[in-house]
Amino acid sequence: MHPKFQCANDWSRKVIGAAIEVHRQKGPGLLESIYEKCLMRELELQGIPARNQIAIPIEYKGLIFEEPLKLDVYVDECLIVELKAVETVLPIHKAQLMSYMKLLHAPIGLLINFHELKLSDGICRLILPGTNRG
């Protein structure tokens, strides 16, 4: 099992709760950037360690460089949260999250679409293949 899997799993429940609180307060229909700022504030209020809009280190055949990929939220160096405010979540959105997870070796990722009337309908949890096996 991935050494950070349980940590990411525990945080994912708390982050979902924080996102539901933001959605309860603000509702659907706003810009993604607004939800991101509100979620970062809610995470701070709940004592959840998170950073946003981070640059991701990329390694290719010995070359390491940082690319500002605009990762939405990175919780405790183990959980990636990608936020959307779109009519429909597309496969490319999930692929983007999975790419971030691979680059940062994050075992779990959450894709949260704030456009939904009921936020639980807009939450997708992805697990990096092989990270939840013992």
C-alpha positions in Angstrom: 0.0 0.0 0.0 1.2 3.5 -0.8 2.6 5.1 2.4 0.4 8.1 2.1 -2.8 6.3 1.2 -4.4 6.2 4.6 -3.5 9.9 5.2 -5.1 10.9 1.9 -8.1 8.7 2.6 -8.7 10.4 5.9 -8.2 13.9 4.5 -10.6 13.2 1.6 -13.5 12.8 4.0 -12.7 16.1 5.7 -12.2 18.0 2.4 -15.5 16.7 1.1 -17.2 18.0 4.2 -15.4 21.4 3.8 -16.5 21.5 0.1 -20.1 20.8 1.1 -20.0 23.6 3.6 -18.7 26.0 0.9 -21.5 24.8 -1.5 -24.1 25.2 1.3 -23.0 28.8 1.8 -22.5 29.9 -1.8 -24.6 27.5 -3.9 -23.9 26.7 -7.6 -23.4 29.2 -10.4 -20.2 31.0 -9.4 -16.7 31.0 -10.9 -14.3 28.2 -10.1 -11.8 30.8 -8.7 -14.4 31.9 -6.1 -15.0 28.4 -4.9 -11.2 27.8 -4.7 -10.8 30.9 -2.4 -13.8 29.9 -0.3 -12.6 26.3 0.0 -9.1 27.4 1.0 -10.6 29.6 3.7 -12.8 26.7 4.9 -9.8 24.3 5.0 -7.9 26.9 7.0 -10.8 27.3 9.5 -11.0 23.5 9.9 -7.2 23.1 10.4 -6.7 21.2 7.2 -3.2 21.8 5.8 -3.5 22.8 2.2 -1.7 24.8 -0.5 -3.1 26.0 -3.8 -1.9 27.0 -7.3 1.4 25.2 -6.8 4.1 24.5 -9.4 4.7 20.8 -10.0 8.2 19.5 -10.3 8.6 17.5 -13.6 11.4 14.9 -14.2 12.3 13.7 -17.6 15.5 11.6 -18.1 17.4 13.4 -15.4 16.1 16.9 -16.1 14.0 18.3 -13.3 12.1 21.5 -13.9 9.1 23.2 -12.3 5.9 23.8 -14.3 3.2 26.0 -13.0 0.4 23.6 -13.7 -2.1 25.5 -11.5 -2.9 22.5 -9.3 -6.1 23.8 -7.5 -5.5 22.3 -3.9 -2.9 20.0 -2.5 -3.7 18.8 1.0 -1.0 17.7 3.4 1.3 16.5 0.5 -0.9 13.5 -0.1 -4.3 14.5 -1.6 -5.0 16.5 -4.7 -8.3 18.4 -5.1 -9.3 19.6 -8.6 -12.2 22.1 -8.6 -14.6 22.7 -11.4 -17.7 24.8 -12.0 -18.9 23.3 -15.2 -22.2 21.9 -16.7 -20.6 18.5 -17.4 -17.5 16.9 -16.1 -15.6 15.6 -19.1 -13.1 12.7 -19.3 -10.3 15.3 -19.9 -11.0 16.7 -16.4 -10.5 13.2 -14.8 -7.4 12.7 -17.0 -6.0 16.0 -15.8 -6.4 15.0 -12.2 -4.9 11.6 -12.8 -1.9 13.3 -14.4 -1.3 15.5 -11.4 -1.7 12.4 -9.1 1.0 10.6 -11.1 3.4 13.6 -11.2 3.1 14.1 -7.4 2.7 10.4 -6.5 -0.5 11.3 -4.7 -2.6 8.2 -4.0 -6.0 9.9 -4.0 -7.6 12.8 -5.9 -10.9 14.5 -5.6 -12.6 16.1 -8.6 -15.3 18.5 -7.2 -17.8 20.2 -9.5 -19.5 23.0 -7.7 -22.0 23.5 -10.6 -24.2 20.7 -9.2 -27.4 21.6 -7.3 -26.5 18.8 -4.8 -22.7 18.8 -4.4 -22.5 15.1 -3.6 -23.5 14.5 -7.3 -20.4 16.5 -8.4 -17.8 14.6 -6.4 -15.5 12.1 -8.1 -12.8 10.3 -6.1 -9.9 8.8 -8.0 -7.3 6.3 -6.7 -3.9 6.1 -8.3 -3.7 2.5 -9.6 -1.9 0.1 -7.2 -1.7 2.5 -4.3 -4.5 0.9 -2.2 -3.1 -2.6 -2.3 -1.1 -4.1 0.6 
